[in-house]
Amino acid sequence: MDWYKHSKRKKISPKLRNKITKRDGGICCECGKIANYCIWKDGYWHYYEIIVINKEEYHKSYEIDHTIPLCKNGNTDMDNMRLLCQNCNRLKGSKERRLEVV
């Protein structure tokens, strides 16, 4: 991706991506939606949700997300990363996830 050349953001290695997707089991950590399709590409597993609308098939990707965003001093390690469906990742933006205290 060309925008990485101009960004301070580091690419997430395939090894780290695989660890995160394996740990989270292809399930969105925010809403619990389960990916129903995955493929091996570029050295790591890509998870997708296949949606059919009016006989058209759409593939929505699952994405690796920083729980605490980089812009708020989050880091790129397993403890700060999780698998999210595309909808949850778009809704989250750069907001920090607030954990409920029980």
C-alpha positions as CSV (number, residue, x, y, z in Angstrom):
1,M,0.0,0.0,0.0
2,D,1.5,3.3,-1.1
3,W,0.1,5.3,1.8
4,Y,2.5,3.3,4.2
5,K,5.4,5.1,2.5
6,H,4.2,8.5,3.8
7,S,2.9,7.2,7.2
8,K,4.7,6.7,10.5
9,R,2.6,3.6,10.9
10,K,4.4,0.3,10.5
11,K,3.0,-2.6,8.6
12,I,1.7,-5.4,10.8
13,S,3.8,-8.5,10.0
14,P,2.1,-11.6,8.6
15,K,3.4,-13.5,11.7
16,L,1.7,-11.1,14.1
17,R,-1.5,-11.0,12.0
18,N,-1.7,-14.8,12.1
19,K,-1.3,-14.9,15.9
20,I,-4.1,-12.3,16.3
21,T,-6.5,-14.0,13.9
22,K,-5.8,-17.4,15.5
23,R,-6.3,-16.0,19.0
24,D,-9.5,-14.3,18.1
25,G,-10.7,-17.3,16.1
26,G,-12.2,-15.4,13.1
27,I,-14.7,-13.7,15.4
28,C,-15.2,-9.9,15.7
29,C,-14.1,-8.9,19.2
30,E,-16.6,-6.1,19.3
31,C,-19.9,-7.5,18.0
32,G,-19.2,-11.3,18.1
33,K,-20.0,-11.8,14.4
34,I,-18.2,-14.9,13.0
35,A,-16.4,-14.7,9.6
36,N,-17.9,-17.2,7.3
37,Y,-15.0,-17.4,4.7
38,C,-11.2,-17.2,4.9
39,I,-8.3,-17.5,2.5
40,W,-4.5,-17.7,2.8
41,K,-3.0,-14.8,0.9
42,D,0.3,-12.8,1.3
43,G,1.5,-15.0,4.1
44,Y,-1.5,-14.7,6.4
45,W,-5.2,-15.6,6.8
46,H,-7.8,-13.1,5.5
47,Y,-11.2,-13.4,7.1
48,Y,-14.4,-12.3,5.3
49,E,-18.1,-12.1,5.8
50,I,-20.0,-12.9,2.6
51,I,-23.2,-11.0,2.3
52,V,-25.7,-11.6,-0.5
53,I,-28.0,-8.6,-1.4
54,N,-30.3,-8.9,-4.4
55,K,-28.3,-11.9,-5.7
56,E,-25.1,-9.9,-5.6
57,E,-22.3,-11.2,-3.4
58,Y,-20.3,-8.8,-1.3
59,H,-17.1,-9.7,0.6
60,K,-16.6,-7.6,3.8
61,S,-13.1,-8.1,5.2
62,Y,-12.2,-8.5,8.9
63,E,-9.4,-6.2,10.0
64,I,-6.8,-6.0,12.6
65,D,-7.5,-3.1,15.0
66,H,-5.5,-1.3,17.6
67,T,-7.6,-1.2,20.8
68,I,-5.8,1.9,21.9
69,P,-5.2,3.9,18.7
70,L,-1.7,4.8,17.6
71,C,-2.7,8.4,17.7
72,K,-3.4,8.0,21.4
73,N,0.0,6.4,22.1
74,G,-1.2,2.8,21.6
75,N,1.4,0.3,20.3
76,T,1.5,-2.5,17.8
77,D,1.7,-5.6,19.9
78,M,-0.7,-8.5,20.6
79,D,-2.1,-7.1,23.8
80,N,-3.3,-3.9,22.0
81,M,-4.6,-5.6,18.8
82,R,-7.8,-7.5,17.9
83,L,-9.9,-8.7,15.0
84,L,-12.9,-6.6,14.0
85,C,-15.4,-6.9,11.3
86,Q,-15.4,-4.0,8.8
87,N,-18.5,-2.4,10.3
88,C,-17.2,-2.3,13.8
89,N,-13.8,-1.0,12.7
90,R,-15.4,1.8,10.7
91,L,-17.7,2.8,13.6
92,K,-14.8,2.8,16.1
93,G,-12.6,5.1,14.1
94,S,-9.8,6.4,16.4
95,K,-11.9,6.2,19.6
96,E,-10.5,4.2,22.5
97,R,-12.6,1.3,23.6
98,R,-14.0,1.8,27.1
99,L,-14.1,-1.3,29.2
100,E,-16.9,-1.7,31.7
101,V,-15.9,-2.3,35.3
102,V,-18.1,-4.9,36.9
